[in-house]
Amino acid sequence: MATRTSDGDDDANATDFSNEKNMMRFVRKDRWLSVDIAGYRVLRCNWVTSLLASVITWGFIAWSLIDETRATTTLGDW
């Protein structure tokens, strides 16, 4: 018996992203990192977006530590 999802699609048509084959339909193979150890999923991620997020986060942290006065003033205005 098929049930409906919140967007009106049947279960049979909903994409299961826990299945790596389904995921690969939406992510470029050269940007997908999957690591398995002894048959267990250890890591699944888009390494490009993870790297970009890390660079932005660490850049913000560095700016806050290097220029504390201006960072505090600027963040206080937000």
mmCIF file of the N, C-alpha and C atoms, coordinates in Angstrom:
data_MODEL
# 
_entry.id   MODEL 
# 
loop_
_atom_site.group_PDB 
_atom_site.id 
_atom_site.type_symbol 
_atom_site.label_atom_id 
_atom_site.label_alt_id 
_atom_site.label_comp_id 
_atom_site.label_asym_id 
_atom_site.label_entity_id 
_atom_site.label_seq_id 
_atom_site.pdbx_PDB_ins_code 
_atom_site.Cartn_x 
_atom_site.Cartn_y 
_atom_site.Cartn_z 
_atom_site.occupancy 
_atom_site.B_iso_or_equiv 
_atom_site.pdbx_formal_charge 
_atom_site.auth_seq_id 
_atom_site.auth_comp_id 
_atom_site.auth_asym_id 
_atom_site.auth_atom_id 
_atom_site.pdbx_PDB_model_num 
ATOM 1   N N  . MET A 1 1  ? 0.840  -1.179 0.000  1.00 0.00 ? 1  MET A N  1 
ATOM 2   C CA . MET A 1 1  ? 0.000  0.000  0.000  1.00 0.00 ? 1  MET A CA 1 
ATOM 3   C C  . MET A 1 1  ? 0.884  1.240  0.000  1.00 0.00 ? 1  MET A C  1 
ATOM 4   N N  . ALA A 1 2  ? 0.772  2.058  -1.008 1.00 0.00 ? 2  ALA A N  1 
ATOM 5   C CA . ALA A 1 2  ? 1.561  3.281  -1.109 1.00 0.00 ? 2  ALA A CA 1 
ATOM 6   C C  . ALA A 1 2  ? 0.891  4.389  -0.314 1.00 0.00 ? 2  ALA A C  1 
ATOM 7   N N  . THR A 1 3  ? 1.720  5.172  0.377  1.00 0.00 ? 3  THR A N  1 
ATOM 8   C CA . THR A 1 3  ? 1.201  6.314  1.112  1.00 0.00 ? 3  THR A CA 1 
ATOM 9   C C  . THR A 1 3  ? 1.695  7.590  0.452  1.00 0.00 ? 3  THR A C  1 
ATOM 10  N N  . ARG A 1 4  ? 1.070  8.667  0.781  1.00 0.00 ? 4  ARG A N  1 
ATOM 11  C CA . ARG A 1 4  ? 1.450  9.943  0.193  1.00 0.00 ? 4  ARG A CA 1 
ATOM 12  C C  . ARG A 1 4  ? 2.388  10.692 1.132  1.00 0.00 ? 4  ARG A C  1 
ATOM 13  N N  . THR A 1 5  ? 3.389  11.360 0.532  1.00 0.00 ? 5  THR A N  1 
ATOM 14  C CA . THR A 1 5  ? 4.277  12.210 1.307  1.00 0.00 ? 5  THR A CA 1 
ATOM 15  C C  . THR A 1 5  ? 3.654  13.589 1.406  1.00 0.00 ? 5  THR A C  1 
ATOM 16  N N  . SER A 1 6  ? 4.285  14.487 2.177  1.00 0.00 ? 6  SER A N  1 
ATOM 17  C CA . SER A 1 6  ? 3.723  15.818 2.392  1.00 0.00 ? 6  SER A CA 1 
ATOM 18  C C  . SER A 1 6  ? 3.600  16.618 1.096  1.00 0.00 ? 6  SER A C  1 
ATOM 19  N N  . ASP A 1 7  ? 4.434  16.318 0.097  1.00 0.00 ? 7  ASP A N  1 
ATOM 20  C CA . ASP A 1 7  ? 4.355  17.057 -1.167 1.00 0.00 ? 7  ASP A CA 1 
ATOM 21  C C  . ASP A 1 7  ? 3.443  16.376 -2.183 1.00 0.00 ? 7  ASP A C  1 
ATOM 22  N N  . GLY A 1 8  ? 2.748  15.303 -1.778 1.00 0.00 ? 8  GLY A N  1 
ATOM 23  C CA . GLY A 1 8  ? 1.786  14.657 -2.655 1.00 0.00 ? 8  GLY A CA 1 
ATOM 24  C C  . GLY A 1 8  ? 2.337  13.504 -3.470 1.00 0.00 ? 8  GLY A C  1 
ATOM 25  N N  . ASP A 1 9  ? 3.631  13.215 -3.390 1.00 0.00 ? 9  ASP A N  1 
ATOM 26  C CA . ASP A 1 9  ? 4.214  12.102 -4.135 1.00 0.00 ? 9  ASP A CA 1 
ATOM 27  C C  . ASP A 1 9  ? 3.938  10.787 -3.420 1.00 0.00 ? 9  ASP A C  1 
ATOM 28  N N  . ASP A 1 10 ? 3.818  9.734  -4.184 1.00 0.00 ? 10 ASP A N  1 
ATOM 29  C CA . ASP A 1 10 ? 3.689  8.399  -3.603 1.00 0.00 ? 10 ASP A CA 1 
ATOM 30  C C  . ASP A 1 10 ? 5.028  7.965  -3.041 1.00 0.00 ? 10 ASP A C  1 
ATOM 31  N N  . ASP A 1 11 ? 5.011  7.078  -2.052 1.00 0.00 ? 11 ASP A N  1 
ATOM 32  C CA . ASP A 1 11 ? 6.249  6.525  -1.477 1.00 0.00 ? 11 ASP A CA 1 
ATOM 33  C C  . ASP A 1 11 ? 7.131  5.914  -2.552 1.00 0.00 ? 11 ASP A C  1 
ATOM 34  N N  . ALA A 1 12 ? 6.507  5.251  -3.516 1.00 0.00 ? 12 ALA A N  1 
ATOM 35  C CA . ALA A 1 12 ? 7.268  4.569  -4.563 1.00 0.00 ? 12 ALA A CA 1 
ATOM 36  C C  . ALA A 1 12 ? 8.061  5.556  -5.405 1.00 0.00 ? 12 ALA A C  1 
ATOM 37  N N  . ASN A 1 13 ? 7.614  6.796  -5.504 1.00 0.00 ? 13 ASN A N  1 
ATOM 38  C CA . ASN A 1 13 ? 8.292  7.806  -6.313 1.00 0.00 ? 13 ASN A CA 1 
ATOM 39  C C  . ASN A 1 13 ? 9.245  8.677  -5.506 1.00 0.00 ? 13 ASN A C  1 
ATOM 40  N N  . ALA A 1 14 ? 9.183  8.609  -4.184 1.00 0.00 ? 14 ALA A N  1 
ATOM 41  C CA . ALA A 1 14 ? 10.061 9.427  -3.338 1.00 0.00 ? 14 ALA A CA 1 
ATOM 42  C C  . ALA A 1 14 ? 11.489 8.894  -3.413 1.00 0.00 ? 14 ALA A C  1 
ATOM 43  N N  . THR A 1 15 ? 12.455 9.784  -3.453 1.00 0.00 ? 15 THR A N  1 
ATOM 44  C CA . THR A 1 15 ? 13.855 9.391  -3.544 1.00 0.00 ? 15 THR A CA 1 
ATOM 45  C C  . THR A 1 15 ? 14.396 9.091  -2.159 1.00 0.00 ? 15 THR A C  1 
ATOM 46  N N  . ASP A 1 16 ? 15.033 7.946  -2.013 1.00 0.00 ? 16 ASP A N  1 
ATOM 47  C CA . ASP A 1 16 ? 15.643 7.526  -0.755 1.00 0.00 ? 16 ASP A CA 1 
ATOM 48  C C  . ASP A 1 16 ? 17.122 7.904  -0.786 1.00 0.00 ? 16 ASP A C  1 
ATOM 49  N N  . PHE A 1 17 ? 17.484 8.980  -0.084 1.00 0.00 ? 17 PHE A N  1 
ATOM 50  C CA . PHE A 1 17 ? 18.861 9.459  -0.122 1.00 0.00 ? 17 PHE A CA 1 
ATOM 51  C C  . PHE A 1 17 ? 19.809 8.635  0.751  1.00 0.00 ? 17 PHE A C  1 
ATOM 52  N N  . SER A 1 18 ? 19.295 7.673  1.481  1.00 0.00 ? 18 SER A N  1 
ATOM 53  C CA . SER A 1 18 ? 20.194 6.786  2.214  1.00 0.00 ? 18 SER A CA 1 
ATOM 54  C C  . SER A 1 18 ? 20.828 5.776  1.263  1.00 0.00 ? 18 SER A C  1 
ATOM 55  N N  . ASN A 1 19 ? 20.254 5.631  0.073  1.00 0.00 ? 19 ASN A N  1 
ATOM 56  C CA . ASN A 1 19 ? 20.802 4.770  -0.967 1.00 0.00 ? 19 ASN A CA 1 
ATOM 57  C C  . ASN A 1 19 ? 21.771 5.605  -1.808 1.00 0.00 ? 19 ASN A C  1 
ATOM 58  N N  . GLU A 1 20 ? 23.028 5.202  -1.839 1.00 0.00 ? 20 GLU A N  1 
ATOM 59  C CA . GLU A 1 20 ? 24.051 5.999  -2.517 1.00 0.00 ? 20 GLU A CA 1 
ATOM 60  C C  . GLU A 1 20 ? 23.800 6.129  -4.019 1.00 0.00 ? 20 GLU A C  1 
ATOM 61  N N  . LYS A 1 21 ? 23.176 5.143  -4.632 1.00 0.00 ? 21 LYS A N  1 
ATOM 62  C CA . LYS A 1 21 ? 22.859 5.237  -6.065 1.00 0.00 ? 21 LYS A CA 1 
ATOM 63  C C  . LYS A 1 21 ? 21.905 6.397  -6.337 1.00 0.00 ? 21 LYS A C  1 
ATOM 64  N N  . ASN A 1 22 ? 20.941 6.587  -5.453 1.00 0.00 ? 22 ASN A N  1 
ATOM 65  C CA . ASN A 1 22 ? 20.019 7.710  -5.603 1.00 0.00 ? 22 ASN A CA 1 
ATOM 66  C C  . ASN A 1 22 ? 20.739 9.041  -5.402 1.00 0.00 ? 22 ASN A C  1 
ATOM 67  N N  . MET A 1 23 ? 21.637 9.081  -4.458 1.00 0.00 ? 23 MET A N  1 
ATOM 68  C CA . MET A 1 23 ? 22.383 10.307 -4.176 1.00 0.00 ? 23 MET A CA 1 
ATOM 69  C C  . MET A 1 23 ? 23.235 10.713 -5.371 1.00 0.00 ? 23 MET A C  1 
ATOM 70  N N  . MET A 1 24 ? 23.830 9.740  -6.030 1.00 0.00 ? 24 MET A N  1 
ATOM 71  C CA . MET A 1 24 ? 24.722 10.031 -7.146 1.00 0.00 ? 24 MET A CA 1 
ATOM 72  C C  . MET A 1 24 ? 23.982 10.625 -8.347 1.00 0.00 ? 24 MET A C  1 
ATOM 73  N N  . ARG A 1 25 ? 22.672 10.512 -8.376 1.00 0.00 ? 25 ARG A N  1 
ATOM 74  C CA . ARG A 1 25 ? 21.900 11.150 -9.440 1.00 0.00 ? 25 ARG A CA 1 
ATOM 75  C C  . ARG A 1 25 ? 21.902 12.665 -9.297 1.00 0.00 ? 25 ARG A C  1 
ATOM 76  N N  . PHE A 1 26 ? 22.173 13.169 -8.094 1.00 0.00 ? 26 PHE A N  1 
ATOM 77  C CA . PHE A 1 26 ? 22.086 14.602 -7.818 1.00 0.00 ? 26 PHE A CA 1 
ATOM 78  C C  . PHE A 1 26 ? 23.431 15.265 -7.544 1.00 0.00 ? 26 PHE A C  1 
ATOM 79  N N  . VAL A 1 27 ? 24.474 14.482 -7.321 1.00 0.00 ? 27 VAL A N  1 
ATOM 80  C CA . VAL A 1 27 ? 25.794 15.016 -6.980 1.00 0.00 ? 27 VAL A CA 1 
ATOM 81  C C  . VAL A 1 27 ? 26.804 14.510 -7.998 1.00 0.00 ? 27 VAL A C  1 
ATOM 82  N N  . ARG A 1 28 ? 27.693 15.395 -8.424 1.00 0.00 ? 28 ARG A N  1 
ATOM 83  C CA . ARG A 1 28 ? 28.739 14.973 -9.359 1.00 0.00 ? 28 ARG A CA 1 
ATOM 84  C C  . ARG A 1 28 ? 29.666 13.977 -8.680 1.00 0.00 ? 28 ARG A C  1 
ATOM 85  N N  . LYS A 1 29 ? 30.059 12.951 -9.416 1.00 0.00 ? 29 LYS A N  1 
ATOM 86  C CA . LYS A 1 29 ? 30.893 11.897 -8.842 1.00 0.00 ? 29 LYS A CA 1 
ATOM 87  C C  . LYS A 1 29 ? 32.232 12.427 -8.343 1.00 0.00 ? 29 LYS A C  1 
ATOM 88  N N  . ASP A 1 30 ? 32.797 13.423 -9.014 1.00 0.00 ? 30 ASP A N  1 
ATOM 89  C CA . ASP A 1 30 ? 34.094 13.936 -8.596 1.00 0.00 ? 30 ASP A CA 1 
ATOM 90  C C  . ASP A 1 30 ? 33.997 14.817 -7.353 1.00 0.00 ? 30 ASP A C  1 
ATOM 91  N N  . ARG A 1 31 ? 32.788 15.131 -6.906 1.00 0.00 ? 31 ARG A N  1 
ATOM 92  C CA . ARG A 1 31 ? 32.617 15.951 -5.707 1.00 0.00 ? 31 ARG A CA 1 
ATOM 93  C C  . ARG A 1 31 ? 32.078 15.159 -4.520 1.00 0.00 ? 31 ARG A C  1 
ATOM 94  N N  . TRP A 1 32 ? 31.883 13.877 -4.686 1.00 0.00 ? 32 TRP A N  1 
ATOM 95  C CA . TRP A 1 32 ? 31.299 13.050 -3.639 1.00 0.00 ? 32 TRP A CA 1 
ATOM 96  C C  . TRP A 1 32 ? 32.377 12.206 -2.987 1.00 0.00 ? 32 TRP A C  1 
ATOM 97  N N  . LEU A 1 33 ? 32.449 12.242 -1.683 1.00 0.00 ? 33 LEU A N  1 
ATOM 98  C CA . LEU A 1 33 ? 33.424 11.463 -0.930 1.00 0.00 ? 33 LEU A CA 1 
ATOM 99  C C  . LEU A 1 33 ? 32.671 10.468 -0.066 1.00 0.00 ? 33 LEU A C  1 
ATOM 100 N N  . SER A 1 34 ? 32.978 9.185  -0.240 1.00 0.00 ? 34 SER A N  1 
ATOM 101 C CA . SER A 1 34 ? 32.375 8.174  0.625  1.00 0.00 ? 34 SER A CA 1 
ATOM 102 C C  . SER A 1 34 ? 33.470 7.270  1.152  1.00 0.00 ? 34 SER A C  1 
ATOM 103 N N  . VAL A 1 35 ? 33.420 7.080  2.457  1.00 0.00 ? 35 VAL A N  1 
ATOM 104 C CA . VAL A 1 35 ? 34.418 6.248  3.129  1.00 0.00 ? 35 VAL A CA 1 
ATOM 105 C C  . VAL A 1 35 ? 33.680 5.157  3.903  1.00 0.00 ? 35 VAL A C  1 
ATOM 106 N N  . ASP A 1 36 ? 34.048 3.915  3.635  1.00 0.00 ? 36 ASP A N  1 
ATOM 107 C CA . ASP A 1 36 ? 33.513 2.764  4.363  1.00 0.00 ? 36 ASP A CA 1 
ATOM 108 C C  . ASP A 1 36 ? 34.668 2.050  5.058  1.00 0.00 ? 36 ASP A C  1 
ATOM 109 N N  . ILE A 1 37 ? 34.429 1.615  6.276  1.00 0.00 ? 37 ILE A N  1 
ATOM 110 C CA . ILE A 1 37 ? 35.421 0.815  6.996  1.00 0.00 ? 37 ILE A CA 1 
ATOM 111 C C  . ILE A 1 37 ? 34.722 -0.458 7.446  1.00 0.00 ? 37 ILE A C  1 
ATOM 112 N N  . ALA A 1 38 ? 35.234 -1.583 6.978  1.00 0.00 ? 38 ALA A N  1 
ATOM 113 C CA . ALA A 1 38 ? 34.690 -2.902 7.310  1.00 0.00 ? 38 ALA A CA 1 
ATOM 114 C C  . ALA A 1 38 ? 33.198 -2.989 7.014  1.00 0.00 ? 38 ALA A C  1 
ATOM 115 N N  . GLY A 1 39 ? 32.767 -2.388 5.912  1.00 0.00 ? 39 GLY A N  1 
ATOM 116 C CA . GLY A 1 39 ? 31.370 -2.456 5.515  1.00 0.00 ? 39 GLY A CA 1 
ATOM 117 C C  . GLY A 1 39 ? 30.452 -1.464 6.192  1.00 0.00 ? 39 GLY A C  1 
ATOM 118 N N  . TYR A 1 40 ? 30.984 -0.607 7.058  1.00 0.00 ? 40 TYR A N  1 
ATOM 119 C CA . TYR A 1 40 ? 30.176 0.403  7.737  1.00 0.00 ? 40 TYR A CA 1 
ATOM 120 C C  . TYR A 1 40 ? 30.407 1.764  7.106  1.00 0.00 ? 40 TYR A C  1 
ATOM 121 N N  . ARG A 1 41 ? 29.314 2.492  6.912  1.00 0.00 ? 41 ARG A N  1 
ATOM 122 C CA . ARG A 1 41 ? 29.431 3.853  6.392  1.00 0.00 ? 41 ARG A CA 1 
ATOM 123 C C  . ARG A 1 41 ? 30.051 4.749  7.456  1.00 0.00 ? 41 ARG A C  1 
ATOM 124 N N  . VAL A 1 42 ? 31.186 5.329  7.139  1.00 0.00 ? 42 VAL A N  1 
ATOM 125 C CA . VAL A 1 42 ? 31.854 6.209  8.086  1.00 0.00 ? 42 VAL A CA 1 
ATOM 126 C C  . VAL A 1 42 ? 31.635 7.668  7.699  1.00 0.00 ? 42 VAL A C  1 
ATOM 127 N N  . LEU A 1 43 ? 31.740 7.954  6.408  1.00 0.00 ? 43 LEU A N  1 
ATOM 128 C CA . LEU A 1 43 ? 31.648 9.339  5.955  1.00 0.00 ? 43 LEU A CA 1 
ATOM 129 C C  . LEU A 1 43 ? 30.992 9.399  4.585  1.00 0.00 ? 43 LEU A C  1 
ATOM 130 N N  . ARG A 1 44 ? 30.067 10.303 4.426  1.00 0.00 ? 44 ARG A N  1 
ATOM 131 C CA . ARG A 1 44 ? 29.439 10.588 3.149  1.00 0.00 ? 44 ARG A CA 1 
ATOM 132 C C  . ARG A 1 44 ? 29.289 12.102 3.080  1.00 0.00 ? 44 ARG A C  1 
ATOM 133 N N  . CYS A 1 45 ? 29.947 12.753 2.122  1.00 0.00 ? 45 CYS A N  1 
ATOM 134 C CA . CYS A 1 45 ? 29.807 14.204 2.022  1.00 0.00 ? 45 CYS A CA 1 
ATOM 135 C C  . CYS A 1 45 ? 30.235 14.714 0.654  1.00 0.00 ? 45 CYS A C  1 
ATOM 136 N N  . ASN A 1 46 ? 29.773 15.909 0.334  1.00 0.00 ? 46 ASN A N  1 
ATOM 137 C CA . ASN A 1 46 ? 30.232 16.642 -0.831 1.00 0.00 ? 46 ASN A CA 1 
ATOM 138 C C  . ASN A 1 46 ? 31.442 17.436 -0.338 1.00 0.00 ? 46 ASN A C  1 
ATOM 139 N N  . TRP A 1 47 ? 32.629 17.021 -0.713 1.00 0.00 ? 47 TRP A N  1 
ATOM 140 C CA . TRP A 1 47 ? 33.845 17.608 -0.159 1.00 0.00 ? 47 TRP A CA 1 
ATOM 141 C C  . TRP A 1 47 ? 34.018 19.071 -0.571 1.00 0.00 ? 47 TRP A C  1 
ATOM 142 N N  . VAL A 1 48 ? 33.468 19.487 -1.695 1.00 0.00 ? 48 VAL A N  1 
ATOM 143 C CA . VAL A 1 48 ? 33.610 20.879 -2.138 1.00 0.00 ? 48 VAL A CA 1 
ATOM 144 C C  . VAL A 1 48 ? 32.853 21.817 -1.202 1.00 0.00 ? 48 VAL A C  1 
ATOM 145 N N  . THR A 1 49 ? 31.601 21.491 -0.912 1.00 0.00 ? 49 THR A N  1 
ATOM 146 C CA . THR A 1 49 ? 30.826 22.348 -0.018 1.00 0.00 ? 49 THR A CA 1 
ATOM 147 C C  . THR A 1 49 ? 31.359 22.285 1.415  1.00 0.00 ? 49 THR A C  1 
ATOM 148 N N  . SER A 1 50 ? 31.851 21.131 1.831  1.00 0.00 ? 50 SER A N  1 
ATOM 149 C CA . SER A 1 50 ? 32.429 21.018 3.173  1.00 0.00 ? 50 SER A CA 1 
ATOM 150 C C  . SER A 1 50 ? 33.684 21.868 3.298  1.00 0.00 ? 50 SER A C  1 
ATOM 151 N N  . LEU A 1 51 ? 34.534 21.843 2.275  1.00 0.00 ? 51 LEU A N  1 
ATOM 152 C CA . LEU A 1 51 ? 35.746 22.658 2.287  1.00 0.00 ? 51 LEU A CA 1 
ATOM 153 C C  . LEU A 1 51 ? 35.409 24.147 2.281  1.00 0.00 ? 51 LEU A C  1 
ATOM 154 N N  . LEU A 1 52 ? 34.472 24.552 1.447  1.00 0.00 ? 52 LEU A N  1 
ATOM 155 C CA . LEU A 1 52 ? 34.069 25.957 1.382  1.00 0.00 ? 52 LEU A CA 1 
ATOM 156 C C  . LEU A 1 52 ? 33.500 26.435 2.716  1.00 0.00 ? 52 LEU A C  1 
ATOM 157 N N  . ALA A 1 53 ? 32.660 25.632 3.341  1.00 0.00 ? 53 ALA A N  1 
ATOM 158 C CA . ALA A 1 53 ? 32.091 25.989 4.640  1.00 0.00 ? 53 ALA A CA 1 
ATOM 159 C C  . ALA A 1 53 ? 33.181 26.104 5.701  1.00 0.00 ? 53 ALA A C  1 
ATOM 160 N N  . SER A 1 54 ? 34.163 25.214 5.669  1.00 0.00 ? 54 SER A N  1 
ATOM 161 C CA . SER A 1 54 ? 35.261 25.270 6.637  1.00 0.00 ? 54 SER A CA 1 
ATOM 162 C C  . SER A 1 54 ? 36.113 26.520 6.446  1.00 0.00 ? 54 SER A C  1 
ATOM 163 N N  . VAL A 1 55 ? 36.409 26.854 5.195  1.00 0.00 ? 55 VAL A N  1 
ATOM 164 C CA . VAL A 1 55 ? 37.218 28.051 4.915  1.00 0.00 ? 55 VAL A CA 1 
ATOM 165 C C  . VAL A 1 55 ? 36.496 29.313 5.384  1.00 0.00 ? 55 VAL A C  1 
ATOM 166 N N  . ILE A 1 56 ? 35.207 29.409 5.112  1.00 0.00 ? 56 ILE A N  1 
ATOM 167 C CA . ILE A 1 56 ? 34.443 30.584 5.550  1.00 0.00 ? 56 ILE A CA 1 
ATOM 168 C C  . ILE A 1 56 ? 34.389 30.659 7.070  1.00 0.00 ? 56 ILE A C  1 
ATOM 169 N N  . THR A 1 57 ? 34.129 29.538 7.721  1.00 0.00 ? 57 THR A N  1 
ATOM 170 C CA . THR A 1 57 ? 34.049 29.522 9.181  1.00 0.00 ? 57 THR A CA 1 
ATOM 171 C C  . THR A 1 57 ? 35.379 29.891 9.822  1.00 0.00 ? 57 THR A C  1 
ATOM 172 N N  . TRP A 1 58 ? 36.472 29.259 9.365  1.00 0.00 ? 58 TRP A N  1 
ATOM 173 C CA . TRP A 1 58 ? 37.782 29.566 9.946  1.00 0.00 ? 58 TRP A CA 1 
ATOM 174 C C  . TRP A 1 58 ? 38.247 30.976 9.599  1.00 0.00 ? 58 TRP A C  1 
ATOM 175 N N  . GLY A 1 59 ? 37.865 31.485 8.432  1.00 0.00 ? 59 GLY A N  1 
ATOM 176 C CA . GLY A 1 59 ? 38.175 32.874 8.089  1.00 0.00 ? 59 GLY A CA 1 
ATOM 177 C C  . GLY A 1 59 ? 37.482 33.837 9.029  1.00 0.00 ? 59 GLY A C  1 
ATOM 178 N N  . PHE A 1 60 ? 36.227 33.572 9.338  1.00 0.00 ? 60 PHE A N  1 
ATOM 179 C CA . PHE A 1 60 ? 35.489 34.397 10.290 1.00 0.00 ? 60 PHE A CA 1 
ATOM 180 C C  . PHE A 1 60 ? 36.129 34.341 11.677 1.00 0.00 ? 60 PHE A C  1 
ATOM 181 N N  . ILE A 1 61 ? 36.529 33.153 12.109 1.00 0.00 ? 61 ILE A N  1 
ATOM 182 C CA . ILE A 1 61 ? 37.176 32.999 13.414 1.00 0.00 ? 61 ILE A CA 1 
ATOM 183 C C  . ILE A 1 61 ? 38.495 33.770 13.455 1.00 0.00 ? 61 ILE A C  1 
ATOM 184 N N  . ALA A 1 62 ? 39.303 33.640 12.399 1.00 0.00 ? 62 ALA A N  1 
ATOM 185 C CA . ALA A 1 62 ? 40.581 34.348 12.342 1.00 0.00 ? 62 ALA A CA 1 
ATOM 186 C C  . ALA A 1 62 ? 40.357 35.850 12.381 1.00 0.00 ? 62 ALA A C  1 
ATOM 187 N N  . TRP A 1 63 ? 39.417 36.362 11.604 1.00 0.00 ? 63 TRP A N  1 
ATOM 188 C CA . TRP A 1 63 ? 39.127 37.795 11.604 1.00 0.00 ? 63 TRP A CA 1 
ATOM 189 C C  . TRP A 1 63 ? 38.715 38.267 12.994 1.00 0.00 ? 63 TRP A C  1 
ATOM 190 N N  . SER A 1 64 ? 37.872 37.480 13.678 1.00 0.00 ? 64 SER A N  1 
ATOM 191 C CA . SER A 1 64 ? 37.411 37.847 15.019 1.00 0.00 ? 64 SER A CA 1 
ATOM 192 C C  . SER A 1 64 ? 38.550 37.883 16.022 1.00 0.00 ? 64 SER A C  1 
ATOM 193 N N  . LEU A 1 65 ? 39.513 36.975 15.878 1.00 0.00 ? 65 LEU A N  1 
ATOM 194 C CA . LEU A 1 65 ? 40.641 36.937 16.811 1.00 0.00 ? 65 LEU A CA 1 
ATOM 195 C C  . LEU A 1 65 ? 41.696 37.990 16.494 1.00 0.00 ? 65 LEU A C  1 
ATOM 196 N N  . ILE A 1 66 ? 41.903 38.292 15.233 1.00 0.00 ? 66 ILE A N  1 
ATOM 197 C CA . ILE A 1 66 ? 42.933 39.254 14.835 1.00 0.00 ? 66 ILE A CA 1 
ATOM 198 C C  . ILE A 1 66 ? 42.493 40.684 15.101 1.00 0.00 ? 66 ILE A C  1 
ATOM 199 N N  . ASP A 1 67 ? 41.264 41.012 14.790 1.00 0.00 ? 67 ASP A N  1 
ATOM 200 C CA . ASP A 1 67 ? 40.757 42.379 14.928 1.00 0.00 ? 67 ASP A CA 1 
ATOM 201 C C  . ASP A 1 67 ? 39.558 42.380 15.867 1.00 0.00 ? 67 ASP A C  1 
ATOM 202 N N  . GLU A 1 68 ? 39.814 42.121 17.153 1.00 0.00 ? 68 GLU A N  1 
ATOM 203 C CA . GLU A 1 68 ? 38.735 41.944 18.122 1.00 0.00 ? 68 GLU A CA 1 
ATOM 204 C C  . GLU A 1 68 ? 37.862 43.180 18.261 1.00 0.00 ? 68 GLU A C  1 
ATOM 205 N N  . THR A 1 69 ? 38.470 44.344 18.297 1.00 0.00 ? 69 THR A N  1 
ATOM 206 C CA . THR A 1 69 ? 37.702 45.570 18.512 1.00 0.00 ? 69 THR A CA 1 
ATOM 207 C C  . THR A 1 69 ? 36.717 45.811 17.376 1.00 0.00 ? 69 THR A C  1 
ATOM 208 N N  . ARG A 1 70 ? 37.212 45.791 16.151 1.00 0.00 ? 70 ARG A N  1 
ATOM 209 C CA . ARG A 1 70 ? 36.324 46.038 15.016 1.00 0.00 ? 70 ARG A CA 1 
ATOM 210 C C  . ARG A 1 70 ? 35.313 44.910 14.836 1.00 0.00 ? 70 ARG A C  1 
ATOM 211 N N  . ALA A 1 71 ? 35.726 43.672 15.107 1.00 0.00 ? 71 ALA A N  1 
ATOM 212 C CA . ALA A 1 71 ? 34.800 42.535 14.993 1.00 0.00 ? 71 ALA A CA 1 
ATOM 213 C C  . ALA A 1 71 ? 33.669 42.673 16.002 1.00 0.00 ? 71 ALA A C  1 
ATOM 214 N N  . THR A 1 72 ? 33.998 43.065 17.224 1.00 0.00 ? 72 THR A N  1 
ATOM 215 C CA . THR A 1 72 ? 32.974 43.234 18.255 1.00 0.00 ? 72 THR A CA 1 
ATOM 216 C C  . THR A 1 72 ? 32.008 44.348 17.868 1.00 0.00 ? 72 THR A C  1 
ATOM 217 N N  . THR A 1 73 ? 32.545 45.453 17.356 1.00 0.00 ? 73 THR A N  1 
ATOM 218 C CA . THR A 1 73 ? 31.698 46.576 16.937 1.00 0.00 ? 73 THR A CA 1 
ATOM 219 C C  . THR A 1 73 ? 30.815 46.171 15.757 1.00 0.00 ? 73 THR A C  1 
ATOM 220 N N  . THR A 1 74 ? 31.394 45.539 14.768 1.00 0.00 ? 74 THR A N  1 
ATOM 221 C CA . THR A 1 74 ? 30.635 45.143 13.593 1.00 0.00 ? 74 THR A CA 1 
ATOM 222 C C  . THR A 1 74 ? 29.548 44.126 13.937 1.00 0.00 ? 74 THR A C  1 
ATOM 223 N N  . LEU A 1 75 ? 29.901 43.133 14.730 1.00 0.00 ? 75 LEU A N  1 
ATOM 224 C CA . LEU A 1 75 ? 28.916 42.109 15.108 1.00 0.00 ? 75 LEU A CA 1 
ATOM 225 C C  . LEU A 1 75 ? 27.844 42.686 16.028 1.00 0.00 ? 75 LEU A C  1 
ATOM 226 N N  . GLY A 1 76 ? 28.212 43.675 16.823 1.00 0.00 ? 76 GLY A N  1 
ATOM 227 C CA . GLY A 1 76 ? 27.226 44.326 17.691 1.00 0.00 ? 76 GLY A CA 1 
ATOM 228 C C  . GLY A 1 76 ? 26.186 45.087 16.884 1.00 0.00 ? 76 GLY A C  1 
ATOM 229 N N  . ASP A 1 77 ? 26.572 45.605 15.718 1.00 0.00 ? 77 ASP A N  1 
ATOM 230 C CA . ASP A 1 77 ? 25.644 46.332 14.851 1.00 0.00 ? 77 ASP A CA 1 
ATOM 231 C C  . ASP A 1 77 ? 24.646 45.401 14.169 1.00 0.00 ? 77 ASP A C  1 
ATOM 232 N N  . TRP A 1 78 ? 24.994 44.133 14.009 1.00 0.00 ? 78 TRP A N  1 
ATOM 233 C CA . TRP A 1 78 ? 24.108 43.192 13.347 1.00 0.00 ? 78 TRP A CA 1 
ATOM 234 C C  . TRP A 1 78 ? 22.939 42.919 14.232 1.00 0.00 ? 78 TRP A C  1 
# 
